[in-house]
Amino acid sequence: MTDKMVLVTEPDDIQLDGCRILLVDLTDNQNQFVSNALNTIKSVNNIIIYVANNSSIDWVLDKKNKSQIIIFNADSDNHLLVGYLAAHKISHYFGNAKILSKANNRVIYTVDELVNLIEKTIGTYERNSI
């Protein structure tokens, strides 16, 4: 388990060093999936988790720029935001991205997959922040 996990929702932010994950329009089941993965992470650094559900676009874009991982719900009703997020290399998703899956095939199927993704990103973050 990490030293500290901090959940941040609109309109807030936090000035703490740590690996940042942006979660966009996740369902309750998807949030639980992420929670299960985070509970298995063994890291000494902080993890900041931005939770965006029906959040303003300005807030989401600001947090996107600060995050090392973006995880979104491809089945969200906000198709414009889904398309925008799918175009980023740090974006991964739950659900069916339909035609966008040709541009982004980084769908998350298992908790182990997500744990590996987060641990790899934390390792990269730690190396780059020294």
N, C-alpha and C positions, 0 to 999 in steps of 0.2 A: 504494500500500500504506500502511496506517496506521502510526503510530509504534509501536504495540504492540497485539497481540491476546493476550488472556489467557483460557485455558480454565480453567473452575472446575467441579469436580464435588463431589458430596456427600461429606463434611459441610462442605466449606470455603466460604469467601467471601473477598472482597478489598475493601480500603478504598482503591480507586483511582478517581479520577474518569474517567468515560467512558460512552459509550453501551452499554447492557446488552441482550443478546439472550438469551432463554431458549429452549433447544431441548429438546423433550419427546418422548421415546420414538421418536426418528427411527431409521430403518433405516440400514444402512451406505451404501446408495445415496443416501438423502436427506441424510445427513451429508456425503457427497462433493459433492452438489449445493450445499449451503450453503458448503462450503469453496471450491468454484470461484467462487461469487459473492463471498465475502469477499476472495479473492485479487485481485479486480479493483477493490476499493474504494480510492479515493484520498481519504484524509482525514488530517488532522493530529492528530486526537484518538485516544484509546485506545478499543478495543472490548473489552468484557468479555463472554465467551460462557459462559453457564451451560449445562451439559450434564446433563440429567436422564433417566437410563435406569433404570427400576425404583427410583427414588429415593423417599424418604419423602415423604408428602404435605406434612408441615410444612416441609421444605426447599423443595419446589417452590413452595408458597404464599408463602414468604418471598421467593424469587427472583422470582416473578411480580410481587410488589409493588414490586420494585426495577427491573424491566425496562421498556425502551421498546418492545420487540417480543417477541412470543411466537410461536414457530413449533413446531407440533406435528404428530404423525402421526395423522391422523383414523382410520387403520386400527388404532390401538393396541388392545390387549386391555383396557386400563383405560377402559372406556366412561364411567364416572362422571367421570373426570378430563377426558376428551375433551369431554364435554358442558359441563363447567364452563369449560374454556378457550375453547370456541367462543363463549361468551357475552360475551367481552371484545373491545372495539373494537381493541385492539392485537394481537389474535390472527390469525394466518394459518396455513394448513395445507397439508400434502401429503396426497394420498389422496382417499378418498371419504367425505365427512361424512354421507352418506345424508340422513336427515330433518333433521339439524342444518344442512345447507346452506341451508335456508330462513332460519335465524337468522344464519348467517355464510357469506357467499359469497366470502370472501377466500382462495380456493384459489391456490396457487402452481403455475404451469405451466412457466415458463421461468427460466433463470438471469438473463436481462436484467430480468425482472419483479422478481426478488428483489434484484438490485443496485439498481434504482431505489427499491424500498421501503427498503432499508437506507440508501442515500444521503439520501433524503428525511428519514428518521428521525434520522440523524446531524445534518443541517442544523437540524432542529427542536430537537434536544438542545443543539446548540451555541448557538443563539439564546437558549434558555431558561436556560442555565447561566452566561451572562455577567452 
